[in-house]
Amino acid sequence: MFPSPESHPPPARTAYSQRTVRRALTILERQLRKPGAAFTSASATRDWLRLQLAREEREVFMALFLDNQNRLIAHETLFTGTISHTEVYPREVVKAALKHNAASIIIAHNHPSGLAEPSNADRHITARLKQALDLMDVRLPDHLVIGGMDIVSFAERGWL
């Protein structure tokens, strides 16, 4: 008989591990903000997003706002939802992109279940966001779904 998951709760994040994660995020973000450092490397973007979103207990929808050279201007959590759903409003995403004067945005959200496979709802909202952003001449190069340590890229799947 295997012990139930309740008998072995996940280890609590110690103050030391929280500081370590914060330092790693700071280093990655600094790298991504360096002049000339662009989001052309998916690995840096994935590492940064994985650290940001993998441990969230609720769905979080985030946008990375990029300039014409794909350099990070800003990042922002636009929506936070429940353990299984986040309501995303295209109007608010477009407003945020225009506020940051972004040439393009990469969107990302997590699946607290740990399964990174995008749902039909994820695919539908991505199509709506692409249409809305296209009207404003803002590119949408990718939508990344983070589930635990796994990440699914809409661009890599040919969905964008």
C-alpha positions as CSV (number, residue, x, y, z in Angstrom):
1,M,0.0,0.0,0.0
2,F,1.3,3.4,-0.9
3,P,1.0,6.3,1.5
4,S,-1.6,8.9,0.6
5,P,-0.3,12.3,-0.6
6,E,-1.9,13.9,2.5
7,S,0.6,11.9,4.7
8,H,3.5,13.6,3.0
9,P,2.8,17.2,2.4
10,P,5.2,19.1,0.1
11,P,8.1,20.6,2.0
12,A,7.5,24.2,3.0
13,R,9.6,26.8,1.3
14,T,12.2,28.0,3.8
15,A,13.2,31.6,4.0
16,Y,16.5,30.5,2.5
17,S,14.9,28.9,-0.6
18,Q,12.6,31.9,-1.0
19,R,15.6,34.2,-1.0
20,T,17.4,31.9,-3.5
21,V,14.4,32.0,-5.9
22,R,14.1,35.8,-5.6
23,R,17.9,36.1,-6.4
24,A,17.6,33.8,-9.4
25,L,14.6,35.8,-10.7
26,T,16.5,39.1,-10.2
27,I,19.5,37.7,-12.1
28,L,17.4,36.4,-15.0
29,E,15.4,39.6,-15.2
30,R,18.6,41.7,-15.2
31,Q,19.9,39.5,-18.1
32,L,16.7,40.0,-20.0
33,R,16.8,43.8,-19.5
34,K,20.4,44.2,-20.7
35,P,20.7,46.4,-23.8
36,G,20.9,44.0,-26.7
37,A,19.6,41.0,-24.8
38,A,16.4,40.1,-26.6
39,F,13.8,37.4,-26.0
40,T,15.0,35.6,-29.1
41,S,16.2,32.8,-26.8
42,A,13.2,30.8,-25.6
43,S,15.2,29.2,-22.8
44,A,15.8,32.5,-20.9
45,T,12.1,33.3,-21.2
46,R,11.1,29.9,-20.1
47,D,13.4,29.8,-17.1
48,W,12.2,33.2,-16.0
49,L,8.5,32.3,-16.4
50,R,9.0,28.9,-14.7
51,L,10.5,30.6,-11.7
52,Q,7.7,33.1,-11.7
53,L,4.7,30.9,-12.2
54,A,5.4,27.2,-11.5
55,R,4.6,27.4,-7.7
56,E,1.5,29.6,-7.9
57,E,-1.5,28.0,-6.2
58,R,-3.9,29.9,-8.4
59,E,-4.0,30.5,-12.2
60,V,-2.0,33.7,-13.0
61,F,-2.0,35.3,-16.4
62,M,1.1,37.4,-17.1
63,A,2.3,39.5,-20.1
64,L,5.8,40.3,-21.0
65,F,5.9,43.6,-22.9
66,L,8.7,43.9,-25.6
67,D,10.1,46.6,-27.8
68,N,10.9,46.4,-31.5
69,Q,14.1,44.5,-30.8
70,N,12.2,42.0,-28.5
71,R,13.8,43.4,-25.4
72,L,11.8,43.4,-22.2
73,I,10.1,46.7,-21.4
74,A,8.1,45.5,-18.5
75,H,6.2,42.5,-17.2
76,E,2.8,42.5,-15.5
77,T,0.4,40.1,-13.9
78,L,-2.9,41.0,-15.6
79,F,-5.3,38.5,-14.1
80,T,-5.4,36.1,-11.2
81,G,-8.0,33.4,-11.0
82,T,-9.0,30.3,-9.1
83,I,-7.2,26.9,-8.9
84,S,-8.5,26.0,-12.3
85,H,-9.6,29.1,-14.2
86,T,-8.7,32.7,-15.0
87,E,-11.0,35.1,-16.7
88,V,-9.0,37.0,-19.4
89,Y,-10.3,40.2,-21.0
90,P,-8.7,41.1,-24.4
91,R,-9.6,44.8,-23.8
92,E,-7.4,44.9,-20.7
93,V,-4.5,43.1,-22.4
94,V,-4.6,45.6,-25.3
95,K,-4.8,48.5,-22.8
96,A,-1.7,47.2,-21.0
97,A,0.2,46.7,-24.2
98,L,-0.6,50.3,-25.3
99,K,0.3,51.7,-21.8
100,H,3.8,50.1,-22.1
101,N,4.1,51.2,-25.8
102,A,4.9,47.5,-26.6
103,A,5.7,46.4,-30.1
104,S,4.9,42.8,-29.1
105,I,3.9,40.8,-26.0
106,I,4.4,37.3,-24.9
107,I,1.6,36.0,-22.8
108,A,1.9,33.2,-20.2
109,H,-0.2,31.5,-17.6
110,N,0.2,28.6,-15.2
111,H,-1.9,25.5,-14.6
112,P,-1.7,24.8,-10.8
113,S,-2.6,21.2,-11.6
114,G,0.9,20.8,-12.9
115,L,-0.3,19.7,-16.4
116,A,1.0,22.2,-19.0
117,E,-1.3,20.9,-21.8
118,P,-3.4,23.9,-23.1
119,S,-7.1,23.6,-22.9
120,N,-9.6,24.5,-25.7
121,A,-10.4,27.6,-23.7
122,D,-6.7,28.6,-23.7
123,R,-6.6,28.2,-27.5
124,H,-9.8,30.2,-27.9
125,I,-8.7,33.2,-25.8
126,T,-5.3,33.2,-27.5
127,A,-7.0,33.5,-30.9
128,R,-9.2,36.4,-29.5
129,L,-6.1,38.1,-28.0
130,K,-4.2,37.8,-31.3
131,Q,-7.1,39.4,-33.2
132,A,-7.4,42.3,-30.7
133,L,-3.7,42.9,-30.6
134,D,-3.4,42.7,-34.4
135,L,-5.8,45.6,-34.7
136,M,-3.4,47.7,-32.7
137,D,-0.3,46.5,-34.6
138,V,1.0,44.7,-31.5
139,R,2.6,41.3,-32.3
140,L,1.8,38.2,-30.2
141,P,4.9,35.9,-30.8
142,D,3.9,33.3,-28.2
143,H,1.6,32.1,-25.4
144,L,3.3,29.8,-22.9
145,V,1.5,27.5,-20.5
146,I,3.5,26.5,-17.4
147,G,2.5,23.4,-15.5
148,G,5.0,22.5,-12.9
149,M,8.4,22.3,-14.6
150,D,6.8,21.7,-18.1
151,I,6.1,24.5,-20.5
152,V,4.0,24.3,-23.7
153,S,4.6,27.0,-26.4
154,F,1.7,27.9,-28.8
155,A,4.3,29.1,-31.3
156,E,6.2,25.8,-31.3
157,R,3.0,23.9,-31.8
158,G,2.1,26.1,-34.8
159,W,-0.9,27.7,-33.2
160,L,0.3,31.3,-33.6
